[in-house]
Amino acid sequence: MASVEFLGPIGKEPMEVDIQNLNELKAIFSDDKSLKEWLDICAIAVNDSLVDSLDIKIKPDDKISLLPPVCGG
Amino acid sequence: MLELYEGPLHVEEIISRWYGDVKDKNFGAFIPFIGIVRDEQGIDGLSFDIYEPILKSWFDGWQAKANQENAMLLMAHSKGDVPNHTSSYISAVLSPQRKVGLRLINDFVEDFKASAPIWKYDLIDGKRVYAKNRSMPLGGAGLLA
């Protein structure tokens, strides 16, 4: 199972998902009301690298991270 | 060099140590930027979450870029609560010449604001309130929407 972590202010517990690619994660999240305000504005990282395609293959030990808008300093 | 601390930064110690470490390395310019938390809009301070793996790779990318110009970057940032009138962020550029250093510190801090995986909260009445309106989406945001 791949792990999913919700960073910063999202405030949601990590979860595990059995998926082959990010399209499947998008489908899982489409019914999740707790993520409604976040999906539009979150970037996605796989194994700590930002990604820009839903077609990226996900392996069972991969780590997926949702990163909300940032403001350091 | 990237340093992360719980709570406000000890600015005098950090700047003094950095200066001591580099003054004999033949850099002609040492250009620090020190952020100080302002008392505004009724906040008691700021608070920060950091995602360290991506912050580190982002910083390493900038360090490589600076090294190509014979320059070097230093950065310190706070995690957790940072009261008003203390500091949460210091960055500095060391470079052979002033002009390269001034350009690098500007570009580095601008990209830091846009790209570093750090989340800011206002401290109001003991609660952390996400500074959503002042935050910037990272590249590729909305992929799962």
Backbone of each chain as ProteinMPNN parsed JSONL, in Angstrom:
{"seq_chain_A": "MASVEFLGPIGKEPMEVDIQNLNELKAIFSDDKSLKEWLDICAIAVNDSLVDSLDIKIKPDDKISLLPPVCGG", "coords_chain_A": {"N_chain_A": [[0.844, -1.198, 0.0], [0.527, 2.215, -0.83], [1.546, 5.163, 0.936], [-0.21, 8.06, 2.123], [0.259, 11.392, 2.94], [-0.787, 14.328, 4.678], [0.09, 17.494, 4.568], [1.181, 20.303, 6.657], [-1.361, 22.669, 7.272], [-3.566, 21.043, 6.721], [-4.438, 19.007, 8.383], [-5.252, 16.29, 8.532], [-5.283, 12.825, 9.214], [-2.622, 10.564, 8.267], [-2.939, 8.172, 5.543], [-3.379, 4.91, 3.996], [-3.209, 3.645, 0.703], [-4.354, 1.581, -1.98], [-3.285, 1.767, -4.945], [-2.639, 2.308, -8.474], [-1.88, 4.5, -9.894], [-1.962, 8.159, -9.94], [-4.388, 9.022, -10.888], [-6.204, 7.248, -9.826], [-6.055, 7.895, -7.155], [-7.108, 10.454, -7.219], [-9.752, 9.823, -7.845], [-10.506, 8.464, -5.512], [-10.336, 10.54, -3.641], [-12.307, 12.225, -4.522], [-14.718, 11.886, -3.276], [-14.296, 12.725, -0.744], [-15.155, 14.773, 1.709], [-13.681, 16.217, 3.566], [-11.487, 17.049, 2.229], [-12.265, 18.814, 0.356], [-11.87, 21.663, 0.314], [-9.167, 21.747, -0.108], [-8.059, 20.362, -2.332], [-7.998, 21.818, -4.742], [-5.925, 23.6, -4.331], [-3.658, 22.331, -3.504], [-0.351, 21.1, -4.026], [1.288, 18.144, -5.295], [3.441, 15.646, -4.12], [5.529, 12.9, -4.915], [7.322, 10.571, -3.245], [8.82, 12.686, -2.171], [9.333, 14.388, -4.31], [8.026, 16.956, -6.321], [5.221, 16.527, -8.47], [3.653, 16.577, -11.764], [1.791, 15.197, -13.205], [-0.99, 13.04, -13.574], [-0.627, 10.508, -14.399], [1.534, 9.23, -13.412], [3.158, 6.338, -12.299], [2.368, 4.499, -9.397], [3.983, 2.852, -6.8], [3.862, 0.137, -4.356], [5.329, 0.887, -2.024], [5.527, 3.606, -2.128], [5.554, 7.107, -1.2], [3.136, 9.517, -0.924], [2.523, 12.96, -0.937], [0.514, 15.696, 0.106], [0.684, 19.087, -0.47], [-0.145, 22.089, 0.824], [-0.69, 25.673, -0.011], [2.195, 27.748, 0.49], [4.169, 29.688, 2.856], [6.864, 30.908, 3.866], [9.218, 32.352, 6.249]], "CA_chain_A": [[0.0, 0.0, 0.0], [1.235, 3.503, -0.8], [1.081, 6.024, 2.026], [-0.567, 9.435, 1.758], [0.329, 12.283, 4.095], [-1.445, 15.617, 4.446], [1.05, 18.349, 5.262], [0.826, 21.635, 7.119], [-2.635, 22.965, 7.937], [-4.705, 20.211, 6.29], [-4.937, 18.426, 9.629], [-5.892, 14.992, 8.313], [-4.379, 11.737, 9.536], [-2.108, 9.838, 7.092], [-3.718, 6.989, 5.178], [-2.738, 4.026, 3.029], [-4.098, 3.409, -0.441], [-3.92, 0.564, -2.938], [-3.531, 2.42, -6.237], [-1.598, 2.131, -9.497], [-1.461, 5.826, -10.375], [-2.615, 9.255, -9.208], [-5.793, 9.098, -11.309], [-7.006, 6.473, -8.872], [-6.129, 8.668, -5.905], [-8.063, 11.542, -7.487], [-11.097, 9.251, -7.745], [-10.769, 8.191, -4.083], [-10.511, 11.807, -2.926], [-13.44, 13.013, -5.031], [-15.842, 11.743, -2.343], [-13.85, 13.052, 0.617], [-15.552, 16.168, 1.991], [-12.664, 16.91, 4.369], [-10.445, 17.556, 1.328], [-12.885, 19.67, -0.662], [-11.253, 23.001, 0.234], [-7.72, 21.645, -0.275], [-7.555, 19.736, -3.571], [-7.743, 22.869, -5.746], [-4.762, 24.445, -4.033], [-2.526, 21.517, -3.047], [0.582, 20.43, -4.925], [1.457, 16.737, -4.952], [4.791, 15.092, -4.235], [5.697, 11.454, -4.783], [8.668, 10.336, -2.69], [9.44, 13.99, -1.91], [9.535, 15.209, -5.511], [6.755, 17.454, -6.839], [4.852, 15.911, -9.747], [2.67, 17.371, -12.507], [0.98, 14.331, -14.06], [-1.767, 12.012, -12.872], [-0.306, 9.19, -14.97], [2.724, 8.667, -12.761], [2.913, 5.025, -11.681], [2.575, 4.461, -7.955], [4.369, 1.532, -6.307], [3.302, -0.074, -3.012], [6.032, 1.557, -0.915], [5.677, 5.034, -2.413], [4.969, 8.091, -0.279], [2.48, 10.626, -1.627], [2.302, 14.066, 0.005], [-0.267, 16.857, -0.341], [1.318, 20.295, 0.078], [-0.961, 23.307, 0.642], [0.089, 26.878, -0.288], [3.283, 27.952, 1.454], [4.552, 31.061, 3.193], [7.94, 30.881, 4.857], [9.842, 33.61, 6.651]], "C_chain_A": [[0.883, 1.254, 0.0], [0.687, 4.328, 0.363], [0.766, 7.421, 1.483], [-0.494, 10.28, 3.017], [-0.162, 13.675, 3.698], [-0.678, 16.659, 5.25], [0.447, 19.673, 5.719], [-0.559, 21.695, 7.718], [-3.783, 22.023, 7.58], [-5.311, 19.473, 7.487], [-5.669, 17.107, 9.467], [-4.855, 13.9, 8.58], [-3.858, 11.071, 8.255], [-2.971, 8.607, 6.797], [-2.906, 6.122, 4.214], [-3.724, 3.711, 1.922], [-3.482, 2.363, -1.368], [-4.249, 1.092, -4.336], [-2.363, 2.171, -7.183], [-1.062, 3.471, -10.002], [-2.289, 6.903, -9.655], [-4.051, 9.494, -9.679], [-6.696, 8.377, -10.322], [-7.121, 7.199, -7.528], [-7.12, 9.824, -6.059], [-9.499, 11.023, -7.346], [-11.47, 8.973, -6.282], [-11.104, 9.494, -3.347], [-11.765, 12.572, -3.358], [-14.657, 12.923, -4.108], [-15.506, 12.207, -0.926], [-14.132, 14.531, 0.918], [-14.475, 16.937, 2.756], [-11.562, 17.5, 3.483], [-10.958, 18.562, 0.308], [-12.174, 21.02, -0.817], [-9.768, 22.948, -0.131], [-7.272, 21.195, -1.67], [-7.213, 20.756, -4.652], [-6.384, 23.539, -5.578], [-3.529, 23.65, -3.602], [-1.673, 21.023, -4.216], [0.797, 19.012, -4.406], [2.918, 16.34, -5.126], [4.718, 13.572, -4.12], [7.153, 11.222, -4.384], [9.475, 11.634, -2.63], [9.877, 14.76, -3.148], [8.166, 15.656, -6.025], [6.476, 16.85, -8.2], [3.773, 16.753, -10.43], [1.82, 16.516, -13.445], [0.266, 13.284, -13.22], [-1.384, 10.605, -13.322], [0.904, 8.532, -14.328], [2.356, 7.365, -12.05], [3.227, 5.097, -10.184], [2.883, 3.019, -7.536], [3.927, 1.384, -4.845], [4.027, 0.665, -1.888], [6.236, 3.058, -1.164], [5.009, 5.894, -1.343], [4.42, 9.257, -1.098], [2.187, 11.711, -0.59], [1.457, 15.155, -0.646], [0.295, 18.093, 0.346], [0.441, 21.518, -0.21], [-0.084, 24.528, 0.32], [1.033, 27.234, 0.861], [3.53, 29.437, 1.721], [5.62, 31.018, 4.281], [8.359, 32.283, 5.27], [9.085, 34.396, 7.677]], "O_chain_A": [[1.862, 1.335, 0.742], [-0.483, 4.207, 0.728], [1.382, 7.893, 0.528], [-1.097, 9.945, 4.036], [0.015, 14.13, 2.568], [-0.784, 16.702, 6.476], [-0.611, 20.103, 5.261], [-0.909, 20.879, 8.57], [-4.885, 22.195, 8.1], [-6.529, 19.331, 7.594], [-6.62, 16.837, 10.201], [-3.689, 14.039, 8.211], [-4.579, 11.017, 7.259], [-3.641, 8.074, 7.681], [-1.88, 6.551, 3.687], [-4.918, 3.533, 2.164], [-2.263, 2.275, -1.516], [-5.353, 0.89, -4.843], [-1.25, 1.864, -6.755], [0.07, 3.558, -10.478], [-3.188, 6.597, -8.872], [-4.846, 10.096, -8.958], [-7.801, 8.827, -10.02], [-8.148, 7.125, -6.854], [-7.876, 10.131, -5.137], [-10.357, 11.709, -6.79], [-12.603, 9.215, -5.866], [-12.031, 9.544, -2.539], [-12.229, 13.461, -2.645], [-15.532, 13.787, -4.153], [-16.331, 12.095, -0.018], [-13.427, 15.418, 0.437], [-14.361, 18.155, 2.619], [-10.793, 18.351, 3.93], [-10.195, 19.095, -0.497], [-11.907, 21.465, -1.934], [-9.169, 23.98, -0.431], [-6.21, 21.608, -2.137], [-6.246, 20.577, -5.393], [-5.772, 23.986, -6.547], [-2.471, 24.231, -3.362], [-2.189, 20.591, -5.247], [0.529, 18.712, -3.242], [3.549, 16.653, -6.136], [3.944, 13.032, -3.33], [8.082, 11.621, -5.087], [10.651, 11.671, -2.991], [10.694, 15.676, -3.056], [7.252, 14.842, -6.154], [7.393, 16.676, -9.001], [3.074, 17.534, -9.784], [1.2, 17.037, -14.371], [0.832, 12.718, -12.285], [-1.775, 9.622, -12.692], [1.255, 7.401, -14.666], [1.38, 7.299, -11.303], [4.228, 5.684, -9.773], [2.146, 2.09, -7.869], [3.65, 2.378, -4.173], [3.399, 1.034, -0.895], [7.033, 3.698, -0.478], [4.054, 5.484, -0.684], [5.144, 9.896, -1.861], [1.671, 11.427, 0.491], [1.661, 15.494, -1.811], [0.378, 18.153, 1.572], [0.306, 21.929, -1.362], [1.142, 24.428, 0.374], [0.713, 27.048, 2.034], [3.157, 30.307, 0.934], [5.311, 31.083, 5.47], [7.902, 33.274, 4.7], [9.527, 35.472, 8.082]]}, "seq_chain_B": "MLELYEGPLHVEEIISRWYGDVKDKNFGAFIPFIGIVRDEQGIDGLSFDIYEPILKSWFDGWQAKANQENAMLLMAHSKGDVPNHTSSYISAVLSPQRKVGLRLINDFVEDFKASAPIWKYDLIDGKRVYAKNRSMPLGGAGLLA", "coords_chain_B": {"N_chain_B": [[24.442, 25.8, 3.833], [21.942, 24.706, 5.991], [19.873, 25.428, 8.66], [17.639, 24.443, 11.176], [15.419, 25.387, 13.755], [13.717, 24.961, 16.889], [11.277, 27.254, 17.845], [11.964, 30.864, 18.361], [14.701, 32.359, 16.518], [18.105, 32.558, 17.623], [19.435, 35.233, 16.957], [21.788, 36.851, 17.22], [23.718, 34.972, 17.98], [23.726, 33.193, 15.801], [24.36, 34.792, 13.531], [26.832, 35.798, 14.341], [28.318, 33.443, 14.633], [28.22, 32.42, 11.991], [29.606, 34.472, 10.679], [32.111, 34.275, 11.924], [32.834, 31.746, 11.016], [33.222, 32.122, 8.287], [34.798, 34.316, 7.684], [37.48, 34.125, 7.01], [37.476, 32.963, 4.548], [37.818, 34.206, 2.203], [35.693, 35.486, 0.919], [34.306, 38.389, -0.444], [31.972, 39.634, 0.185], [29.398, 39.514, 2.577], [26.184, 38.991, 2.969], [23.528, 39.363, 4.852], [20.05, 38.568, 5.414], [17.565, 39.317, 7.633], [14.619, 38.329, 8.994], [12.041, 39.843, 10.881], [9.464, 39.351, 13.181], [6.512, 41.128, 12.857], [4.401, 43.2, 14.873], [1.231, 43.134, 14.131], [-2.141, 43.491, 13.052], [-3.258, 42.408, 15.348], [-1.925, 40.07, 16.108], [-0.107, 37.691, 18.165], [2.189, 36.594, 17.448], [3.965, 34.447, 15.137], [3.649, 31.13, 13.737], [5.134, 28.062, 12.652], [5.095, 25.302, 10.37], [7.181, 22.845, 8.918], [8.161, 21.03, 6.056], [10.607, 18.947, 5.974], [12.154, 17.178, 4.165], [11.664, 18.086, 1.469], [12.236, 20.775, 1.723], [14.97, 20.631, 2.188], [15.954, 19.534, -0.241], [15.18, 21.54, -2.0], [16.741, 23.659, -0.971], [19.324, 22.636, -1.371], [19.423, 22.638, -4.16], [19.476, 25.383, -4.689], [21.857, 26.008, -3.418], [23.699, 24.725, -5.067], [23.339, 26.245, -7.356], [24.247, 28.746, -6.459], [26.901, 28.098, -5.886], [27.914, 27.766, -8.445], [28.409, 30.33, -9.116], [30.52, 30.929, -7.602], [29.645, 31.537, -5.095], [27.956, 31.277, -1.88], [25.321, 29.943, 0.127], [23.531, 30.544, 3.165], [21.201, 29.532, 5.604], [18.705, 29.907, 8.099], [15.876, 28.784, 9.897], [12.826, 28.975, 11.78], [10.876, 26.517, 13.582], [7.599, 25.892, 14.83], [6.373, 28.11, 17.428], [6.835, 31.655, 17.198], [7.36, 34.568, 18.754], [6.093, 38.005, 18.475], [8.369, 40.517, 17.357], [10.603, 38.962, 17.484], [12.804, 36.711, 15.668], [12.275, 34.654, 12.799], [13.509, 33.85, 10.551], [16.522, 33.721, 8.823], [18.627, 34.473, 6.172], [21.589, 34.257, 4.215], [24.025, 35.419, 1.925], [27.185, 34.592, 0.68], [29.68, 35.959, -1.206], [32.132, 36.485, -3.812], [32.048, 39.053, -4.932], [30.122, 42.088, -4.435], [27.895, 42.657, -6.189], [26.983, 40.244, -7.376], [26.24, 38.918, -5.058], [24.16, 40.545, -3.996], [22.233, 40.273, -5.978], [21.797, 37.51, -5.837], [20.802, 37.152, -3.186], [18.377, 38.459, -3.318], [16.989, 36.992, -5.362], [17.016, 34.465, -4.221], [15.561, 34.788, -1.795], [13.098, 35.576, -2.816], [12.332, 33.249, -4.252], [12.324, 31.489, -2.136], [10.061, 32.37, -0.725], [8.114, 31.595, -2.533], [8.44, 28.87, -2.956], [9.511, 27.276, -0.858], [8.727, 24.598, 1.312], [7.011, 25.502, 3.672], [4.755, 26.277, 6.222], [2.755, 28.882, 7.378], [1.354, 30.29, 10.312], [-0.839, 32.541, 11.986], [-0.56, 33.63, 15.329], [-3.127, 33.882, 17.429], [-4.846, 34.813, 20.218], [-3.82, 32.542, 21.51], [-4.261, 30.559, 19.662], [-3.484, 28.758, 16.597], [-3.729, 30.127, 13.459], [-4.074, 29.417, 10.182], [-2.255, 31.116, 7.715], [-3.665, 31.602, 5.225], [-4.396, 33.459, 3.199], [-2.053, 34.779, 2.696], [-0.438, 32.952, 1.608], [1.209, 30.963, -0.94], [0.339, 28.94, -3.72], [2.066, 25.931, -4.557], [4.032, 24.873, -7.44], [2.146, 23.172, -9.917], [-0.1, 22.855, -8.399], [-3.392, 21.722, -7.561], [-3.627, 19.396, -8.966], [-4.995, 17.076, -8.187], [-7.588, 17.896, -8.146]], "CA_chain_B": [[24.131, 25.268, 5.156], [20.547, 24.935, 6.375], [19.692, 25.152, 10.085], [16.26, 24.591, 11.638], [15.369, 25.505, 15.216], [12.411, 25.107, 17.545], [11.093, 28.579, 18.431], [12.648, 31.983, 17.714], [16.137, 32.206, 16.259], [19.059, 33.352, 18.402], [20.026, 35.927, 15.809], [23.173, 37.286, 17.455], [24.601, 33.789, 17.984], [23.818, 32.615, 14.456], [25.11, 35.7, 12.653], [28.203, 35.879, 14.822], [28.973, 32.168, 14.304], [28.416, 32.372, 10.535], [30.677, 35.413, 10.323], [33.371, 33.676, 12.373], [33.156, 30.576, 10.185], [33.498, 32.417, 6.873], [35.537, 35.56, 7.435], [38.794, 33.875, 6.413], [37.301, 32.148, 3.33], [38.093, 35.093, 1.068], [34.515, 36.096, 0.303], [34.356, 39.836, -0.249], [30.671, 40.152, 0.621], [28.55, 38.683, 3.437], [24.954, 39.785, 2.899], [22.448, 38.671, 5.555], [18.681, 39.076, 5.502], [16.982, 38.845, 8.889], [13.2, 38.649, 9.119], [11.583, 40.091, 12.258], [8.0, 39.248, 13.226], [5.899, 42.42, 13.168], [3.149, 43.245, 15.636], [0.223, 43.726, 13.25], [-3.441, 42.821, 12.966], [-3.624, 41.744, 16.603], [-1.296, 38.762, 16.344], [0.904, 37.606, 19.222], [3.391, 36.061, 16.818], [3.721, 33.521, 14.038], [4.044, 29.753, 14.005], [5.527, 27.458, 11.376], [5.355, 23.885, 10.102], [8.143, 22.688, 7.823], [8.358, 19.684, 5.538], [12.055, 19.034, 5.848], [12.808, 16.555, 3.001], [11.6, 18.928, 0.259], [12.978, 22.008, 2.01], [16.394, 20.347, 2.04], [16.318, 19.395, -1.657], [15.059, 22.886, -2.574], [17.905, 24.442, -0.565], [20.512, 22.079, -2.032], [19.387, 23.131, -5.539], [19.933, 26.777, -4.669], [23.275, 26.028, -3.051], [24.445, 24.371, -6.277], [23.265, 27.412, -8.239], [25.147, 29.769, -5.896], [28.288, 27.617, -6.028], [28.345, 28.011, -9.829], [28.87, 31.726, -9.193], [31.519, 31.034, -6.532], [28.981, 32.076, -3.916], [27.476, 30.258, -0.94], [24.113, 30.377, 0.837], [23.291, 30.083, 4.526], [19.803, 29.819, 5.955], [18.167, 29.376, 9.356], [14.431, 29.023, 10.0], [12.165, 28.454, 12.98], [9.682, 25.672, 13.602], [6.798, 26.208, 16.009], [5.928, 29.483, 17.71], [7.839, 32.726, 17.184], [6.628, 35.767, 19.195], [6.368, 39.304, 17.844], [9.645, 41.193, 17.609], [11.733, 38.04, 17.418], [13.075, 36.364, 14.27], [12.004, 33.282, 12.364], [14.18, 33.548, 9.283], [17.747, 34.425, 8.41], [19.398, 33.879, 5.09], [22.764, 35.068, 3.906], [24.839, 35.043, 0.771], [28.601, 34.939, 0.669], [30.103, 35.969, -2.604], [33.381, 37.232, -4.001], [31.741, 40.465, -5.171], [28.843, 42.574, -3.927], [26.761, 42.651, -7.124], [26.47, 38.868, -7.47], [25.602, 38.61, -3.778], [22.884, 41.264, -3.866], [21.273, 39.634, -6.89], [21.458, 36.173, -5.336], [19.971, 37.183, -1.972], [17.033, 38.831, -3.755], [16.37, 35.874, -6.078], [16.867, 33.353, -3.279], [14.459, 35.056, -0.855], [11.852, 35.539, -3.601], [11.961, 31.857, -4.511], [12.005, 30.924, -0.818], [8.661, 32.695, -0.426], [7.214, 30.913, -3.467], [8.705, 27.443, -3.158], [9.938, 26.487, 0.307], [7.55, 23.961, 1.932], [6.857, 25.997, 5.048], [3.399, 26.8, 6.409], [2.741, 29.96, 8.385], [0.105, 30.497, 11.058], [-0.866, 33.654, 12.93], [-0.915, 33.255, 16.7], [-4.167, 34.808, 17.888], [-5.489, 34.28, 21.439], [-3.292, 31.205, 21.803], [-4.578, 29.581, 18.608], [-2.777, 28.891, 15.313], [-4.657, 30.355, 12.344], [-3.327, 29.298, 8.923], [-2.202, 32.379, 6.963], [-4.014, 31.147, 3.874], [-4.415, 34.559, 2.231], [-0.687, 35.237, 2.408], [0.324, 31.786, 1.151], [1.258, 30.79, -2.399], [0.312, 27.536, -4.148], [3.28, 25.417, -5.203], [3.862, 24.495, -8.848], [1.354, 21.96, -10.141], [-1.223, 22.768, -7.446], [-4.699, 21.418, -8.149], [-3.529, 18.187, -9.781], [-5.997, 16.074, -7.782], [-8.929, 18.508, -8.061]], "C_chain_B": [[22.709, 25.686, 5.561], [20.388, 24.527, 7.833], [18.237, 25.399, 10.458], [16.24, 24.537, 13.165], [13.923, 25.503, 15.696], [12.333, 26.509, 18.142], [11.94, 29.637, 17.754], [14.147, 31.733, 17.546], [16.956, 33.069, 17.221], [19.937, 34.085, 17.381], [21.497, 36.274, 16.043], [24.135, 36.103, 17.392], [24.813, 33.282, 16.568], [24.676, 33.497, 13.547], [26.59, 35.75, 13.049], [28.976, 34.6, 14.461], [29.229, 32.073, 12.803], [29.584, 33.272, 10.127], [32.041, 34.841, 10.707], [33.816, 32.533, 11.483], [33.652, 30.96, 8.795], [34.465, 33.578, 6.63], [36.914, 35.328, 6.815], [38.693, 33.035, 5.135], [37.432, 32.985, 2.056], [36.858, 35.495, 0.264], [34.586, 37.601, 0.58], [33.065, 40.408, 0.302], [29.925, 39.1, 1.44], [27.267, 39.478, 3.616], [23.825, 39.028, 3.596], [21.097, 39.362, 5.376], [18.068, 38.467, 6.756], [15.526, 39.282, 8.937], [12.819, 38.803, 10.582], [10.056, 40.088, 12.262], [7.402, 40.569, 13.688], [4.631, 42.236, 13.991], [2.114, 43.939, 14.757], [-1.031, 42.872, 13.262], [-3.732, 41.941, 14.181], [-2.98, 40.396, 16.849], [-0.308, 38.851, 17.51], [2.233, 37.103, 18.663], [2.996, 35.199, 15.637], [4.117, 32.116, 14.481], [4.262, 29.054, 12.67], [5.56, 25.931, 11.451], [6.297, 23.821, 8.911], [8.139, 21.239, 7.368], [9.827, 19.575, 5.122], [12.654, 18.353, 4.611], [12.805, 17.457, 1.755], [12.293, 20.263, 0.501], [14.472, 21.781, 1.752], [16.776, 20.231, 0.554], [16.192, 20.74, -2.377], [16.3, 23.717, -2.234], [19.166, 23.95, -1.277], [20.59, 22.534, -3.494], [19.898, 24.562, -5.629], [21.424, 26.872, -4.32], [24.146, 25.71, -4.278], [24.482, 25.552, -7.252], [24.231, 28.514, -7.758], [26.603, 29.368, -6.102], [28.818, 27.853, -7.438], [28.852, 29.435, -10.015], [29.904, 32.008, -8.104], [30.956, 31.68, -5.27], [28.471, 30.921, -3.051], [26.277, 30.821, -0.191], [24.073, 29.776, 2.233], [21.841, 30.413, 4.856], [19.468, 29.189, 7.3], [16.681, 29.713, 9.407], [13.889, 28.369, 11.256], [11.086, 27.453, 12.636], [8.906, 26.053, 14.859], [6.606, 27.705, 16.185], [7.085, 30.476, 17.786], [7.119, 34.03, 17.545], [6.981, 37.015, 18.382], [7.73, 39.834, 18.289], [10.795, 40.231, 17.876], [11.848, 37.577, 15.957], [12.839, 34.885, 13.985], [12.847, 32.882, 11.161], [15.433, 34.398, 9.114], [18.277, 33.714, 7.172], [20.561, 34.81, 4.806], [23.455, 34.506, 2.675], [26.268, 35.487, 1.031], [29.051, 34.906, -0.771], [31.394, 36.766, -2.743], [33.12, 38.722, -4.172], [30.311, 40.798, -4.747], [27.691, 42.364, -4.899], [26.137, 41.262, -7.26], [25.691, 38.529, -6.196], [24.255, 39.277, -3.62], [21.817, 40.665, -4.776], [20.825, 38.283, -6.33], [20.539, 36.232, -4.116], [18.541, 37.554, -2.34], [16.32, 37.641, -4.418], [16.091, 34.704, -5.131], [15.668, 33.584, -2.349], [13.109, 35.058, -1.589], [11.402, 34.097, -3.838], [11.655, 31.113, -3.214], [10.53, 31.147, -0.497], [7.709, 31.861, -1.286], [7.318, 29.395, -3.408], [9.049, 26.634, -1.913], [8.713, 25.896, 1.016], [7.441, 24.268, 3.425], [5.462, 26.608, 5.155], [3.378, 27.731, 7.604], [1.36, 30.069, 9.011], [0.252, 31.778, 11.871], [-1.208, 33.091, 14.301], [-1.873, 34.31, 17.231], [-4.896, 34.155, 19.061], [-5.081, 32.824, 21.697], [-3.599, 30.156, 20.75], [-3.733, 29.845, 17.365], [-3.805, 29.026, 14.209], [-3.845, 30.384, 11.05], [-3.416, 30.597, 8.125], [-2.49, 32.098, 5.489], [-3.915, 32.26, 2.835], [-3.023, 35.05, 1.845], [0.168, 34.11, 1.817], [0.207, 31.615, -0.359], [1.218, 29.309, -2.76], [1.63, 27.15, -4.812], [2.968, 25.03, -6.646], [3.09, 23.193, -8.987], [0.169, 21.815, -9.199], [-2.536, 22.511, -8.178], [-4.714, 20.139, -8.966], [-4.627, 17.171, -9.451], [-7.413, 16.642, -7.72], [-9.819, 17.995, -9.189]], "O_chain_B": [[22.337, 26.857, 5.479], [20.729, 23.404, 8.204], [17.665, 26.431, 10.107], [16.951, 23.744, 13.782], [13.023, 25.978, 15.003], [13.236, 26.913, 18.874], [12.56, 29.384, 16.721], [14.768, 31.003, 18.318], [16.546, 34.172, 17.583], [21.014, 33.623, 17.004], [22.346, 36.028, 15.186], [25.224, 36.206, 16.827], [25.938, 32.976, 16.174], [25.595, 33.017, 12.883], [27.476, 35.743, 12.194], [30.131, 34.661, 14.041], [30.32, 31.692, 12.381], [30.438, 32.879, 9.333], [32.997, 34.906, 9.934], [35.006, 32.359, 11.22], [34.416, 30.213, 8.184], [34.901, 33.797, 5.5], [37.462, 36.221, 6.169], [39.686, 32.463, 4.685], [37.175, 32.493, 0.957], [36.957, 35.808, -0.923], [34.887, 38.025, 1.695], [33.044, 41.523, 0.824], [29.836, 37.939, 1.042], [27.242, 40.495, 4.309], [23.222, 38.14, 2.994], [21.021, 40.579, 5.209], [18.054, 37.247, 6.919], [15.235, 40.478, 8.921], [13.219, 38.0, 11.425], [9.43, 40.752, 11.435], [7.733, 41.073, 14.761], [3.895, 41.263, 13.831], [2.106, 45.164, 14.642], [-0.966, 41.659, 13.463], [-4.357, 40.886, 14.073], [-3.436, 39.646, 17.711], [0.246, 39.909, 17.806], [3.267, 37.179, 19.326], [1.849, 35.213, 15.192], [4.827, 31.938, 15.471], [3.643, 29.416, 11.67], [5.989, 25.348, 12.447], [6.219, 24.649, 8.003], [8.117, 20.324, 8.191], [10.225, 20.052, 4.059], [13.597, 18.899, 4.038], [13.821, 17.577, 1.071], [12.879, 20.827, -0.423], [15.148, 22.63, 1.171], [17.802, 20.767, 0.136], [16.994, 21.052, -3.258], [16.849, 24.398, -3.101], [19.98, 24.755, -1.731], [21.678, 22.787, -4.011], [20.657, 24.906, -6.535], [22.149, 27.708, -4.859], [25.184, 26.336, -4.499], [25.503, 25.827, -7.884], [24.936, 29.128, -8.559], [27.439, 30.201, -6.452], [30.008, 28.109, -7.626], [29.616, 29.722, -10.936], [30.137, 33.158, -7.731], [31.685, 32.286, -4.485], [28.544, 29.753, -3.435], [26.216, 32.016, 0.094], [24.52, 28.651, 2.455], [21.318, 31.446, 4.437], [19.896, 28.074, 7.599], [16.275, 30.804, 9.007], [14.408, 27.36, 11.734], [10.466, 27.51, 11.575], [9.5, 26.491, 15.845], [6.668, 28.472, 15.224], [8.145, 30.195, 18.344], [6.349, 34.549, 16.736], [8.007, 37.075, 17.705], [8.17, 39.628, 19.421], [11.828, 40.618, 18.421], [11.069, 38.01, 15.109], [13.148, 34.006, 14.789], [12.893, 31.708, 10.795], [15.403, 35.622, 9.245], [18.361, 32.487, 7.142], [20.517, 35.999, 5.119], [23.466, 33.301, 2.427], [26.529, 36.584, 1.524], [28.823, 33.924, -1.477], [31.711, 37.61, -1.905], [33.854, 39.556, -3.641], [29.429, 39.94, -4.703], [26.613, 41.937, -4.486], [24.914, 41.12, -7.258], [24.618, 37.928, -6.254], [23.302, 38.649, -3.158], [20.65, 40.562, -4.399], [19.639, 37.952, -6.345], [19.595, 35.447, -4.018], [17.593, 37.033, -1.752], [15.182, 37.325, -4.07], [15.059, 34.041, -5.232], [14.857, 32.681, -2.143], [12.103, 34.599, -1.048], [10.232, 33.766, -3.647], [10.82, 30.209, -3.198], [9.836, 30.232, -0.053], [6.635, 31.467, -0.832], [6.371, 28.702, -3.778], [8.892, 25.413, -1.918], [7.757, 26.622, 1.292], [7.729, 23.441, 4.291], [5.04, 27.366, 4.281], [3.899, 27.425, 8.677], [0.338, 29.957, 8.333], [1.331, 32.072, 12.386], [-2.038, 32.191, 14.425], [-1.501, 35.462, 17.455], [-5.488, 33.085, 18.92], [-5.911, 31.99, 22.058], [-3.242, 28.99, 20.915], [-3.32, 30.974, 17.101], [-4.655, 28.153, 14.034], [-3.023, 31.278, 10.849], [-4.507, 31.116, 7.886], [-1.647, 32.333, 4.624], [-3.416, 32.045, 1.73], [-2.841, 35.662, 0.793], [1.357, 34.297, 1.558], [-0.761, 32.061, -0.976], [1.961, 28.508, -2.192], [2.231, 27.944, -5.535], [1.808, 24.879, -7.029], [3.346, 22.228, -8.266], [-0.496, 20.779, -9.191], [-2.758, 23.02, -9.277], [-5.722, 19.829, -9.601], [-5.128, 16.486, -10.343], [-8.339, 15.952, -7.291], [-10.98, 18.391, -9.288]]}, "name": "protein", "num_of_chains": 2, "seq": "MASVEFLGPIGKEPMEVDIQNLNELKAIFSDDKSLKEWLDICAIAVNDSLVDSLDIKIKPDDKISLLPPVCGGMLELYEGPLHVEEIISRWYGDVKDKNFGAFIPFIGIVRDEQGIDGLSFDIYEPILKSWFDGWQAKANQENAMLLMAHSKGDVPNHTSSYISAVLSPQRKVGLRLINDFVEDFKASAPIWKYDLIDGKRVYAKNRSMPLGGAGLLA"}
